[in-house]
């Protein structure tokens, strides 16, 4: 196979599974075969010279999707967010490089429709970001986005928001 055959949303977990299956096959002819040899064989099938290059490409694609999803959530691009979630439902549980979820971004900017969309697709209303250890509700309350606060409360978010680094809880942020 060539590099162009690698699925657009390739899963590293799936590729690892293929490598383990390949290892079992290779060990039938050489019991001393190491996992690295099986990984290299899988990478070469997809047009990469080694596993590290294959993994880097999968990571690059996933990071690109996460960043685009995050930007759609922050920018209120509901149709783009819907399209991205339709292609990859895992995006609603992913975080950007700063540890924010798309739900945090949508809540901060008051995009209640996007908040509802990502919640319907499995986003965690109680996801904490690593900076201030806040929930999306903290950010919606802090910016006075009442519709967004309601959407989060309807989804079962932690009402008090105890545990943020500022010890203000949600009411303090509001």
C-alpha positions as CSV (number, residue, x, y, z in Angstrom):
1,X,0.0,0.0,0.0
2,X,1.1,3.6,-0.5
3,X,1.0,6.5,2.0
4,X,-2.1,7.8,0.2
5,X,-4.0,4.7,1.4
6,X,-3.7,5.6,5.0
7,X,-7.3,6.4,6.2
8,X,-7.9,10.1,6.8
9,X,-8.9,9.4,10.4
10,X,-6.3,6.7,11.0
11,X,-6.4,5.3,14.5
12,X,-3.1,4.6,16.2
13,X,-4.8,2.0,18.4
14,X,-6.0,0.2,15.3
15,X,-2.5,0.3,13.7
16,X,-1.1,-1.1,17.0
17,X,-3.5,-4.0,16.8
18,X,-2.5,-4.7,13.2
19,X,1.2,-4.6,14.2
20,X,0.5,-7.2,17.0
21,X,-1.4,-9.4,14.6
22,X,1.5,-9.1,12.2
23,X,3.9,-10.0,15.0
24,X,2.1,-13.3,15.5
25,X,2.3,-14.0,11.8
26,X,6.0,-13.2,11.6
27,X,6.8,-15.3,14.7
28,X,5.4,-18.4,12.9
29,X,8.5,-18.3,10.7
30,X,10.9,-16.7,13.2
31,X,9.9,-17.0,16.9
32,X,12.5,-14.4,17.8
33,X,10.8,-11.6,15.8
34,X,10.4,-8.4,17.8
35,X,7.4,-6.1,17.8
36,X,9.6,-3.4,16.1
37,X,9.9,-5.5,13.0
38,X,6.1,-5.9,12.8
39,X,5.6,-2.2,13.3
40,X,8.1,-1.5,10.6
41,X,6.3,-3.9,8.2
42,X,3.0,-2.1,8.9
43,X,4.5,1.3,8.4
44,X,6.0,0.3,5.1
45,X,2.6,-1.0,3.9
46,X,1.3,2.5,4.3
47,X,4.3,4.1,2.6
48,X,6.4,5.1,5.6
49,X,9.9,3.9,6.2
50,X,9.3,3.3,9.9
51,X,6.8,3.2,12.7
52,X,7.9,6.6,14.1
53,X,7.0,8.3,10.8
54,X,3.7,6.6,10.6
55,X,2.8,7.6,14.2
56,X,3.9,11.2,13.5
57,X,1.5,11.4,10.6
58,X,-1.4,10.0,12.5
59,X,-0.7,12.4,15.4
60,X,-0.4,15.3,12.9
61,X,-3.8,14.5,11.4
62,X,-5.5,14.1,14.8
63,X,-4.0,17.4,16.1
64,X,-5.1,19.2,13.0
65,X,-8.7,17.9,13.5
66,X,-8.7,18.9,17.1
67,X,-7.4,22.4,16.4
68,X,-10.0,22.9,13.6
69,X,-12.8,21.6,15.9
70,X,-11.6,23.9,18.7
71,X,-11.6,26.9,16.4
72,X,-15.1,26.1,15.1
73,X,-16.3,25.9,18.7
74,X,-14.6,29.1,19.8
75,X,-15.7,30.9,16.7
76,X,-19.3,29.8,16.7
77,X,-19.1,28.0,13.4
78,X,-21.9,25.6,14.1
79,X,-22.1,24.0,10.6
80,X,-18.3,23.3,10.6
81,X,-18.5,21.9,14.2
82,X,-21.4,19.7,13.1
83,X,-19.5,18.5,10.1
84,X,-16.3,17.7,12.1
85,X,-18.2,15.9,14.8
86,X,-20.0,13.9,12.1
87,X,-16.7,12.7,10.7
88,X,-15.1,12.1,14.1
89,X,-17.2,11.8,17.3
90,X,-14.1,11.6,19.4
91,X,-13.4,15.3,18.9
92,X,-16.0,16.2,21.5
93,X,-13.8,14.6,24.2
94,X,-10.5,15.8,22.9
95,X,-8.5,18.7,24.1
96,X,-6.2,21.3,22.4
97,X,-2.6,21.8,23.4
98,X,-3.6,24.0,26.4
99,X,-6.0,21.3,27.6
100,X,-9.2,23.0,26.8
101,X,-12.0,21.1,25.2
102,X,-14.2,22.5,22.5
103,X,-17.0,22.7,25.1
104,X,-14.8,25.0,27.2
105,X,-14.3,27.3,24.2
106,X,-17.9,27.3,23.1
107,X,-19.0,28.0,26.7
108,X,-16.6,30.9,27.1
109,X,-17.8,32.5,23.9
110,X,-21.5,31.9,24.6
111,X,-22.1,29.6,21.7
112,X,-25.0,27.7,23.3
113,X,-26.0,25.9,20.1
114,X,-22.5,24.5,19.8
115,X,-22.5,23.6,23.5
116,X,-25.7,21.6,23.0
117,X,-24.3,20.0,19.9
118,X,-21.1,18.7,21.6
119,X,-23.1,17.6,24.7
120,X,-25.5,15.6,22.5
121,X,-22.4,13.9,21.0
122,X,-20.9,12.9,24.3
123,X,-18.8,15.8,25.5
124,X,-18.3,15.7,29.3
125,X,-20.0,18.7,30.9
126,X,-17.7,18.3,33.9
127,X,-14.4,18.2,31.9
128,X,-11.7,20.3,33.7
129,X,-9.1,22.3,32.0
130,X,-5.6,22.1,33.5
131,X,-4.9,25.8,33.9
132,X,-7.5,26.9,36.5
133,X,-9.1,23.5,36.9
134,X,-12.4,24.9,35.7
135,X,-15.5,23.4,34.1
136,X,-17.1,24.9,31.0
137,X,-19.7,26.2,33.4
138,X,-17.2,28.5,35.1
139,X,-16.4,30.2,31.8
140,X,-20.0,30.5,30.7
141,X,-20.9,32.0,34.1
142,X,-17.9,34.4,34.1
143,X,-19.0,35.9,30.8
144,X,-22.7,36.0,31.6
145,X,-23.8,33.6,28.9
146,X,-27.2,32.6,30.4
147,X,-28.3,30.3,27.6
148,X,-25.0,28.5,27.7
149,X,-25.2,28.1,31.5
150,X,-28.7,26.6,31.1
151,X,-27.5,24.2,28.4
152,X,-24.7,23.0,30.7
153,X,-27.0,22.7,33.7
154,X,-29.5,20.7,31.7
155,X,-26.7,18.4,30.8
156,X,-25.9,17.7,34.4
157,X,-22.8,19.8,35.0
158,X,-21.5,20.2,38.5
159,X,-23.5,23.2,39.8
160,X,-21.1,24.5,42.3
161,X,-17.8,23.9,40.5
162,X,-15.8,23.4,43.6
163,X,-12.1,22.9,43.1
164,X,-11.0,25.7,40.7
165,X,-7.6,27.1,41.5
166,X,-9.1,30.5,42.5
167,X,-11.4,28.8,45.1
168,X,-14.2,30.9,43.8
169,X,-16.5,28.1,42.6
170,X,-18.9,28.9,39.8
171,X,-20.7,31.7,41.8
172,X,-17.4,33.5,42.2
173,X,-16.7,33.4,38.5
174,X,-20.2,34.8,37.8
